[in-house]
Amino acid sequence: MRKNMFLYTILLSACSLWAACGGSGSSDEPVTPPTPPVIVDEEPGAPVQPAKSVSMKLYAHYMPWFVKPTAAGVWNHWTMSANALKSDKSNLASHYEPLTGAYASDDEAILDYQCLLMKYAGLDGVIIDYMGESGKNDFGTIAANTKKMVSAITKAGMEFALCYDEQTALATGVFPQADDAKDQGRTDMRFIKSNYMNKDSYAKHNNKPVLLMFGPARMTGAANWEYITNPLGDAEVVVLNGHTSNYGNPAGEFLWVNPTPDYSKFQGWAIGGAMPGFWDVYKQFGQGNGYTTYDRENGALFKRQLEAAKSAGLNWLQVSTWNDYGEGTTIEPTTQYKYQYLTLLQTFSGVDCTEAHLALIQRWYQVRKSKPNDAQVAKAYAFLAAMQPAKAEEIIKTLE
């Protein structure tokens, strides 16, 4: 700061000298010195969450499974057959395309971009779809990407929890023997407890870490689940709505795809849900007959789901989903609906943020991709994470 003031003083002195030598053309006219360039030399401070007008905790369900081409040309989960994406995108396994284009879930620029968008939409954190640590199928890639997303979430000053996808992780096709599936489930719980629930950024309810479970379906019965979840200690396990009898005595249930939820029928703690719609591509790509389509109604369905959870007095809500493109439940900005669902969240949550802020984050992402090692890009991110978008924009303008 002293250096900048010193330079500015010299500039003023030079202007005064220029005027005294007749540079103004008239000795009695006042001279206005030029405006010095804006230099952001402040430090942004730690990341903070924007203030909300709703007390409900808001999370987005997140899929960390996308892969872009490597030397093998794989586009896993962007195409149903995991082959190369055609130039005309005719085999893109989605009715929607993200504004960034197809991405990899281990791309740090994408992860930072997504976390910033979530923050400015009023989301408190992320619930990550997790397949465990068996290394089967593409579970190893998903596990590695989960760790990267957790780092990005923590960096942004947000919270996270895991949703253990039991229906997939312990499926008969993955573990033909039930005892092997049960042991793998216990191993996964031990890993979750030691590597995720010990983090300050892990989300808690009643001061206890929370684990959502998609299911259970393969493993059933209280005795099996007492064995599997024993390593979790006092963590609260919340199962998929309608699956409590398969588990025994969970802490509660969470809503998934249901256009007309009735939370009065939930057992235990109810975690609300809000889907923007449902429009899968399974039948289109020969993966069965697909599921019932629920029209987005230009955002009306999403708004009704948000208000239903609020009216029920729920303290947690999970948006399903941020980026499950195969099922068409996405709220991540796309070329088709742009920022529509994030601005609806801004209104619902009551954050003092607008679509202009979301567009600014998109601009930050573009300079991050073009100048990945520029220290000013990192500084702009830090200002965004600290909820100081005006200072971030001053930097971004110099980078564009």
N, C-alpha and C positions, 0 to 999 in steps of 0.2 A: 504494500500500500504506500509506503514512503517513497518507493521508487517511482510509482505512478504520479504522486503529488509533485515530486521533484521535476519530472518531465513536463507536467502541466504548467508549473511555475516558469520553466524555461520558455515554453510556448507562449505564455502571456507576455513575458519580457520581450520576446522577439517581435510579437505583434505591436507592442508599445514602441519599440525601436523603429519598426517599419513605418508607423504613423508619424513619428517625430521627424523622419527623413522625408516627409511629403508623400508617402506611399498612398495616402487616402485621397489625394487630390484636393483636399481642403483642410486647413489646419484647425478649423473650428467645428468640424463634424465629429460626433462621437464614433468611436471605433468599437465594433462588437467582435470579440475574439471568436475564432471557429470553435465549434463544439467538439470536445475531445472524443475519441472513439470509446464505445462502451466496452469495458474489460471486466469480466466476471472473475474476480480474484478472491471471492468469498469461498468458504468451505460449506458444503451442503449439510453436514451433520448426519445423524443416524436416520435410517428409514422409519417412517411413521405411517400409520393407517389413517385414512380420512375419517372424520367424524360422521356418524350415521344418525338418522332420526329414528330408526327401528332398533330395538334391542336384540332382535333375533340374529343369531350367528348365521352367516350366509357362506356357503361353500359351493364349489363347482366340481362335479365328478370329471375326472381327467384320465384319458387313455394315453399311456406312455409307450405305445407300441409301433409308431410309424418309422419306416426305414426308407431312405432314399438310395439311389443307385450307388453301388460300390463297383469294384472291378467285375463283380458277378452280374451287375445290372438289376439287382433286386429292388422292388418297390413294395415291400411288405405292408399290408393293410391299406395301401392306396389302390392296389389292384387285387382282386379276389384270388388270382392264381400266383401272386407274388412275382409276376414277370415285369418286364419293362413297361413303363407308361408310354402309350403311343403319343406321337406328336400332336394328334388331334384330340387327345384326351378321351377318346371314345371308350376306353376301358377303365377310366377313373371310377372306382367303386364308391361313388357318391353322387347325389343330386346337387351337391354344393361343393364349391372350391374355395379354400381359404384365400384371403387377400394376398397372403404371402406366397401363394402357390403351394404345391405339395412340399412337405418339409420332413426333416428327420427329428425324432424325439430326443436325440442326443446333441442337437445343435444349441449351443449356449445362447446364441443371439435370439433364437426362437423362444427359448425358455424365459429369458429376461423380458422379451416383448410380451409374451403371454401373461407373465406375472404382473407386469405393469398395467396391462389392460384390465386384468381382474381387479387389481387394487383400485383403479380409477372408476370401475363399475360399481364399487361398493362391496365387493366380495371380501370376506375375512380370510379365506384360505382355500385350500384344494383338498379334495378327497381323491387319492390316487388308486386306480384300479390295479391290483397287485396279484400276480400269479404264483408267488412263492419263489423258493430258491432251488427247486429240483433240477433246473437246467433242461427240462423236457421241452420239445417243440421250440418255440421262440421265447420261452420263459427267461432264459439267461439274458437275452437282449432287453426284455422288459424290466428285469431286475436291475440291470446296469443303468437303464434310462430313468428308473425310479429314483435311484441315488442322485442322478444329475438334477432331476426336477426338485428333489428335496433341497439340494444346495441352492437352487435358484429361488425357491420359496423363502428359505431362510434369509438369503441375501436381500430379498425385497421386504423383509420384516413382516411376513405373513405366517399363517399357521397351516398345518397339514395333518391329515389322518390317512390311514390306509383302508381300502375296501378289499378284503381277501376274497378273490373270485373262486370260491370253493367249487362251484359247478364246473369250472374249467380246470383249475389246478389239480383237483383230485378225481377227475372224471375217470370212468371205467376204461376209456381208450388210452388214458395216460398211465393209470395204475390198475391193471386188471385184477390184482389181488387186493381185497379190502384192507387187509392188515398192513400192506405196504402203503396204501393211501393214508391210513390212520397215522402211521409212523411219520410219513412225510408232513402231514398236517401239524403234528406236534413239533417237528423240526422247524417248520415255518413259523410257528408261534414263538418258539424260543428265539429265532432270529429277529422277529419283529420286536420282541421285548428288549433285546440287547442292543439293537442297531437303530431303532426308530423311536420307540416309546421313551427312550432315555434322553431325547433331545428337547430343549426348551421350547422349540417351535411346534412340538407335537400337540395336537388339540386335545383338550380335556373337558369332561363334563362331571360336575360334582368333585372336581379335583382328581379325577381318575382318567387315564388315557382311554380313548374310544377306538374300537375296531369295528368297522362295518363288515358284514359278511354277505356276499352275494350267494344266497342259499340259506342253510345247507340243503343239498339235494343228494349227493353221493353218500356221504356219511350221515347216518341218522341215529337218534337215541341219545338220551342224557348221559349215559355211561360213556359212550364213545367221545362225546364232546367234553366231558369232564377230563378225560384223559388227554385229548388234543389240546385244550386251552389251559391246562394246568400251569404251564410256564408263564402265562400272562398275569398271574397274580390277581390283583383287584381291578384289572381293566374291565371296562364295560363293553360287552359284545352286543351289537345291535344287528339283527338279521333282516333279511328281505321280508317285506310284508307278506304274511300268509305262510311263513315257514317256521313259526315258533315251535310247532309240535315236533318238527324234525330235530330241533336243537335241545329242547328241554325247558330251560328257564333263562332266556336271554334278558338283557337289560331293557330291550325294546325292539321296535321294528322301524324300518325306513321305507318310504314310498318309492316306487319306481314308476313304470309307465302305467298311469291310471288317470284318465281325463276328468274323473269325478270322484276324488278321494273323500272318504268318510273317516276322519281321524278318531271319531268316538269309538270305533271298533278296534283300534289298535291296542295291543297288549303291552303294557309297560310304557316306557319312554317312546314318544313318537317323533321321528325325524321327518319333517315334511319334504315334499318333492315338488319340483316345477320343471316340466318339460316344455320346450317350445313347440313340439310336434313330433311325429314319428313317421318316417318314410324311408323304409329300407330298400336295399338293392339286391337282396338275396335271390329272389326269383329271377330277376333280370340277368344275373350272372350264374344261374344254374345251381344255386345253393339252397334248394328246398323251395317251399311255397311262400316263405316270408311271413310277416306278421301283419296285424291290422294297422292300417294307415290312419293317423290322426292329423288332420289338416291344421296348419299353423294359424289359420284365420288372421293372417297379417298381424300376429302378435297378441290377439285377443285371448287365445288359449293360455299362453304363458302368463298373462296378467291375471286371469282367473285363478290359475294355480297358485300364484304368489299370494293373492288375496285370501284364498282358502286357508293357507297355512297361517297367515296373520290373524284371520278371524278365529282360528282354533287356538290361538294363544301359544303356538309352538315356539320353542327357544332355539331350535336348529332347523335349517332348511338346506337341502342339497339340490342344486340345479343339475338335472340329468338330460344333457351333458354339455361339457365344454366342447368336446371334439370327437364324438363317436360318429364319424362320417358315414360308415357303412349302414347305420340305422337312422341317419338323418335327424338326430336329436341335438345338433350342434347349436351353440350360441356364439362361438368364436366368429369374428368378422369374416364374411365371405363376399365374393363378387356379386352374389345374388341378393342378400339382404343387408349387406354392409354392417353398420354398427347398431342395427335396430334393437337387438336384445340386450345389448350392454347399456343403451340409453334407457330402456325400460327398467333395468336394474338400478340405474342411477336414480331414477324417479322413485322407485319403490324403496330403496335404501335410504334416500334422503341425503346422499353425499353432495357436496358442493362442487360437482364436476359436470362437465358437459361433453358433447360429442367432439368439440374442438380439442379437448384434452386427449381423447382417443386418437384423433387424427394426428396430433403431435407425437404420440407414441409410435404411430406408424412411420412418421418422418424420422424419428430417432432410429427405428429399426433399419430404415434404408441407409442411413449414414453408418450405422454399425456394420452393415454388410459390405459397404464400399470402403470403409476405413477401420477394419477390425482391431488394429493395434494403436489407434489414436487415443492418447490419454484424455483428450477433450470429449471423446465419445463416452468414455467411462465416467467422466465428471458429469456429463449431461444426464446419464442414467442415474447417478447418485442424487442429483437434484430432483429428478422425477420420483425416485423412491422416497425422498424426503418431503414429497408433496410441495415442491417449489417449482411448478411447471414454467413460470415466467422466466426464471433464471436458466432453466434447461433450454428454453426456446432461443434465448440469446446465443447460447453456444451452438445450438443446432443450425441456426441461420448462417453462422460462419463456416460450417462444415458442408453445407449443401451446394 
